[in-house]
Amino acid sequence: MASGQSMVIMIVFVIMIFGGLAVFLLSISQTVSQKEYHNLYVHNLLLSVMRTDTGYTDPNCKLVSDTLGCAFTQSTEYKCGGSGEPCIELANGTLTNYMDRFELVKKNFRYLFIAKPETGVRIDPETGEPLVVRIGDKSLETARIDKLKTVYIIPKFLATGPYNIVVELFLAEK
């Protein structure tokens, strides 16, 4: 009979330990706020788009980030894969296409991609203006509303030294 009582006491003791552990874990856990979730979403969205394969085997055009880098570092006559599209056109088309695929962005958010060199200026031969890629709702850049922003740096190494392209993604609710 003594072994039966000790077994019951042991079971109660184990239940108390697991119950205490559950209460402890629940007390230290936090729920992710909507703002933190949206910040994480924007960051991961930009990373996903930048790392998306374009279908070209040319190393200057393999990923979306590569095409943006190519647009700022190669001549305007450079075509992806030798006979494909110019880098800037491929980057514009690919970014627009992939952003349209994200259902949450399409339904609830406006977006703006901006890509520009960190230092130095490349002149767009068509317009004579500094080359800056802007895709999406251009009013978000100067709008005074609550918007989320994340930054991605595309490092390139040229004969003149390191060259960074800064890509920013802005999201704001519709």
C-alpha positions as CSV (number, residue, x, y, z in Angstrom):
1,M,0.0,0.0,0.0
2,A,2.9,2.3,0.7
3,S,4.2,2.0,-2.8
4,G,0.7,3.0,-4.2
5,Q,0.7,6.1,-2.1
6,S,4.2,7.1,-3.1
7,M,3.3,6.5,-6.8
8,V,0.3,8.9,-6.4
9,I,2.5,11.5,-4.7
10,M,5.1,11.1,-7.5
11,I,2.5,11.6,-10.2
12,V,1.1,14.7,-8.4
13,F,4.6,16.0,-8.1
14,V,5.3,15.5,-11.8
15,I,2.0,17.2,-12.8
16,M,2.9,20.2,-10.5
17,I,6.3,20.5,-12.2
18,F,4.8,20.4,-15.7
19,G,2.0,22.8,-14.7
20,G,4.6,25.2,-13.2
21,L,6.7,25.0,-16.3
22,A,3.7,25.7,-18.5
23,V,2.7,28.8,-16.4
24,F,6.3,30.0,-16.5
25,L,6.6,29.7,-20.3
26,L,3.2,31.4,-20.9
27,S,4.2,34.3,-18.6
28,I,7.4,35.0,-20.5
29,S,6.0,34.6,-24.0
30,Q,4.9,37.7,-25.9
31,T,2.6,38.1,-28.7
32,V,3.9,39.8,-31.8
33,S,2.3,43.2,-32.3
34,Q,0.8,44.1,-35.6
35,K,3.5,46.7,-36.2
36,E,6.3,44.2,-35.5
37,Y,4.6,41.7,-37.8
38,H,4.3,44.3,-40.6
39,N,8.0,45.3,-40.2
40,L,9.0,41.6,-40.4
41,Y,6.8,41.2,-43.5
42,V,8.3,44.2,-45.3
43,H,11.8,43.1,-44.6
44,N,11.2,39.5,-45.8
45,L,9.2,40.7,-48.8
46,L,12.2,42.8,-49.9
47,L,14.6,40.0,-49.3
48,S,12.4,37.5,-51.2
49,V,12.1,39.8,-54.2
50,M,15.8,40.6,-54.3
51,R,16.8,37.0,-54.2
52,T,14.3,35.8,-56.8
53,D,15.7,34.1,-59.9
54,T,15.0,35.9,-63.2
55,G,15.6,32.8,-65.4
56,Y,18.7,34.1,-67.0
57,T,22.0,32.3,-66.6
58,D,24.1,35.5,-67.1
59,P,25.7,36.3,-63.7
60,N,24.8,40.0,-64.2
61,C,21.1,39.1,-64.5
62,K,20.6,35.9,-62.6
63,L,18.8,37.4,-59.6
64,V,16.6,40.5,-59.3
65,S,19.4,42.1,-57.2
66,D,21.9,41.3,-60.0
67,T,19.7,43.0,-62.6
68,L,19.5,46.2,-60.4
69,G,23.3,46.0,-60.0
70,C,23.7,45.6,-63.7
71,A,21.5,48.6,-64.4
72,F,23.8,50.8,-62.4
73,T,27.2,49.3,-63.4
74,Q,26.9,48.2,-67.0
75,S,26.5,50.3,-70.1
76,T,22.9,50.9,-71.4
77,E,23.7,48.7,-74.4
78,Y,24.4,45.6,-72.2
79,K,21.7,43.0,-72.7
80,C,21.1,40.1,-70.3
81,G,22.2,36.9,-71.9
82,G,23.6,38.7,-74.9
83,S,20.3,39.0,-76.7
84,G,17.8,39.6,-73.9
85,E,16.4,42.8,-72.4
86,P,18.6,45.6,-71.1
87,C,19.2,45.3,-67.3
88,I,17.1,48.3,-66.4
89,E,14.0,47.1,-68.3
90,L,14.4,43.5,-66.9
91,A,14.6,44.9,-63.4
92,N,11.6,47.1,-63.8
93,G,9.5,44.4,-65.4
94,T,10.6,41.7,-62.9
95,L,10.0,43.8,-59.8
96,T,6.6,44.9,-61.0
97,N,5.6,41.3,-61.8
98,Y,6.7,39.9,-58.5
99,M,5.2,42.6,-56.4
100,D,1.8,42.0,-58.2
101,R,2.0,38.4,-57.1
102,F,1.9,39.2,-53.4
103,E,-1.7,39.1,-52.5
104,L,-1.4,41.0,-49.2
105,V,0.4,43.8,-51.0
106,K,-2.2,43.9,-53.8
107,K,-5.2,44.0,-51.4
108,N,-4.1,46.1,-48.4
109,F,-0.9,48.0,-49.2
110,R,0.6,50.5,-51.6
111,Y,4.3,50.0,-52.2
112,L,7.3,51.9,-53.6
113,F,10.8,50.5,-54.6
114,I,13.6,52.9,-54.9
115,A,17.0,51.9,-56.1
116,K,19.9,54.4,-56.3
117,P,23.6,54.4,-55.9
118,E,24.9,55.1,-52.4
119,T,27.6,57.4,-53.7
120,G,28.2,58.8,-57.1
121,V,25.7,59.4,-59.8
122,R,24.9,57.6,-63.0
123,I,23.2,59.7,-65.7
124,D,20.3,58.1,-67.6
125,P,21.1,58.7,-71.2
126,E,17.4,59.0,-72.2
127,T,16.5,61.7,-69.7
128,G,19.8,63.3,-68.8
129,E,18.7,62.9,-65.1
130,P,20.5,60.9,-62.4
131,L,19.5,57.2,-62.7
132,V,17.1,56.2,-60.0
133,V,14.7,53.2,-60.3
134,R,11.3,54.0,-58.8
135,I,8.6,51.3,-59.1
136,G,5.2,51.5,-57.5
137,D,3.3,54.4,-55.9
138,K,5.7,57.3,-56.3
139,S,3.7,59.5,-53.9
140,L,4.8,57.3,-51.0
141,E,8.3,58.8,-51.1
142,T,7.2,62.2,-49.9
143,A,3.9,61.3,-48.3
144,R,3.5,62.2,-44.6
145,I,1.7,59.1,-43.5
146,D,2.5,56.1,-41.4
147,K,4.6,53.9,-43.7
148,L,7.0,51.0,-43.2
149,K,10.4,51.1,-44.8
150,T,13.3,48.6,-45.1
151,V,16.6,48.9,-46.9
152,Y,18.7,46.4,-48.8
153,I,22.3,47.1,-50.0
154,I,23.6,45.5,-53.2
155,P,27.4,45.5,-53.0
156,K,29.3,45.7,-56.3
157,F,33.0,45.8,-56.8
158,L,34.3,47.9,-59.8
159,A,37.7,48.7,-61.0
160,T,37.4,52.0,-59.1
161,G,36.5,50.3,-55.8
162,P,33.4,49.2,-54.0
163,Y,30.0,50.5,-55.3
164,N,26.8,50.1,-53.3
165,I,23.3,50.3,-54.6
166,V,20.7,51.1,-51.9
167,V,17.3,49.6,-52.4
168,E,14.4,50.8,-50.3
169,L,10.9,49.4,-50.0
170,F,8.1,51.5,-48.6
171,L,4.7,50.0,-47.7
172,A,1.7,51.9,-46.5
173,E,-1.8,50.8,-46.0
174,K,-4.4,51.8,-48.6
